[in-house]
Amino acid sequence: MLNANYNDYEEFQQARSFVLVDWITLILSVSLICFGAYLYKQSNSQTLLLRNLNPIAKISQLEFDSNRKIPGTLNWIETNQGDILYQGDQILTDDRSTVLVSFDSGPELIIGPQTLIKIDLFRDNFNINIIKGSIEVKQKAKSIKKVLLSNNENEKIEIKEGSRIETSPFGLMTNQQIPKQNSTFNVIDSPTIGKIINPSTDKDIPIEFKSPQSGTIYVYNSNGVEVGQYKVQQQQSLSLPMFEPGRYFTQIKNSEGREIGKTSFTVTSYESPSINQLSSKSEYYKGEKIELSWKGREDIIYKLRIKTPTQTVIRQVRGNHYSYPLEEKGEHSFEVAIVSNNHVYKSAKQLVNVNLVAGLVIPENQLFQNVKKTENAQFTVKNHLNSDPVVFEVSPNPEFTQIIKKESSPIGKKEIAMEKPGIYYARARTESAKPIVSSVAKIVVSGPVARVAKDYQKNQIISDDKKKVLLSWNKVEGADRSILQVSETADFKELLINKETDLNKELVEIPKLGKYFWRLSPKTDSPQYLTKTAPIALEAVLPKPLTIPKIIPRQIIYYRDIKGTASYVIKFNPYPFAKKYWIEVFADKELQKLVFKKSFDNTEAYWVSNRSGLYYYKVKIEDKWGRMSQYSDVGELIFPISPLVK
């Protein structure tokens, strides 16, 4: 029984401990959930919190980015002009921003770059705890509240209108004397603190040294690390070199090492350069320079990135302008940037769509010239890019691998004598380091040998069934051969015949009847082809359709022995291109009684008959292309009563 009770009690205690653990776990879970909800509410729903706070100031003006933090929240939120500020708000500015805060019935406060402050309202006075950076107080005319500078020891010092306060490695620095009382405040009077330096426009950092002693200026960054030492003479204005963006503090010591002054300055970050608007034109002469300019100092080295259709060009440019010669057509983009502290401040892209035209222009009517031997080719070239002298070059090939003439002209006009027949190419160019080259002109020089051949047979009637035409011409004096070209079109883009011949005629087979064009190019062994003749039209046609043949109205036919056969001969008038003569003979005048019908290859018909009397006949002709004429009028055939021999 005791054992049983003992076991029951042990199980009870064990069960009790399990329940207790469950309750503790549940309580902790609920607490964590509630605390997480509270944090979420505090960090993301400031509206409910602000509803329970009284506004004490507002942001009247804002340059660049800054942030604020509300008491009890975890997040920093972006500030905007017109934002209401509450008790315990903190404001943080970046390296370029400034914020103007207007207090209700109080002064205005300018918060400088890289500054963190906390504001409070205490007994109708505004407390400013400056954690880092700088502030400046601007007192309003009817301000009834004071501005107190507080520290972490909850001590406060009243700061007056126009006061500028800045933190430094040496303590707080101010441009006005502030009653220090007996406190832990370490406030240093420095009338020239807080100068803002913009490296995008300022070349150096001016320092006014009014001490009657010579000394050394020590420059420290915001971490208190020395970054430079500069000797200074008494009553001297000194310009320090430009530093990277950040806050800097100076300590001035005399030759004995005793401190005689302090000051500070802030170098803002660079502004992204902005390329001035480029010209809206699209046509540029090859080699023409596009002028780029941007806002910035002339002593800074900028990186210029130029992207063309075929390459990307990077240039290191000192100053705020650059001239880029255009050498290819297509879209070009331009970007300019400053690199500082491993950060790139770059401009927006400027795009230009370039259509290149020649900078040296030969007029269109001079791009092809046909001159005779010993005559001059005339050129007038216009230089659109500069006033450099122009050189004219002549070559036998369009690649100008061989220059046979080179003549200069300071005014861009030139007459070039051409001594030998042939085809030549001419261009103009400047003799500058990067020459500008014009388009290429073609010169055809002809001599006496290039006179147009005479007495062309311009039209041809097809004389056989193979559709061949005979082209004939007179030989050209001085030309030992010719190039014959035949085409169906006057522009000779597609050639049926393109052959060299030393004859003065050519039998040419054509694919069909119709109109053709042909021309000659007399040729010699020197230099190249001579002037071609103008296209000559050739009409390849059949003869006109056959007319009604005329016959002998009355024939007395006679007997003739044709290879031992007694025949009578009927004669016809001959016709060109006749292939056959068809004859029909009738016994009556009404042509109802046909007694003979036959075709003959020549102008005589043979009729084997011995009947005498009067007969009637008619004839038609078939030509070599199968065309048939109509029958002739009816004629009479008279057979003699007895056979007669002529």
Secondary structure, 3 states (H helix, E strand, C coil): CHHHHHHHHHHHHHHHHHHHHHHHHHHHHHHHHHHHHHHHHHHHCHHHHHCCCCEEEEEEEEECCEEEECCCCCCCEECCCCCEEECCCEEEECCCCEEEEEECCCCEEEECCCCEEEEEEECCEEEEEEEECEEEEECCCCCCCCEEEECCCCCEEECCCCCEEEEECCEEEECCCCCCCCCCCCEEECCCCCEEECCCCCCCEEEEECCCCCEEEEEEECCCCEEEEEEECCCEEEEECCCCCEEEEEEEEECCCCEEEEEEEEECCCCCCCECCCCCCCEEECCCEEEEEECCCCCCEEEEEEECCCCEEEEEEECCEEEEECCCCEEEEEEEEEEECCEEEECCCEEEEEEEECCEECCHHHCEEEEECCCEEEEECEECCCCCCEEEEEECCCCCCCCCEEEEECCCEEEEECCCCEEEEEEEEECCCCCCECCCEEEEEECHHHCCCCCCCCCEECCCCCCEEEEECCCCCCCCEEEEEEECCCCCCCEEEEEEECCCEEEEECCCCEEEEEEEEEECCCCCECCCCCCEEEEEECCCCCCCCCCCCEEECCEEEECCEEEEEEECCCCCCEEEEEEEEECCCCCCCEEEEEEECCCEEEECCCCCEEEEEEEEEEECCCCECCCCCCEEEEECCCCCCC
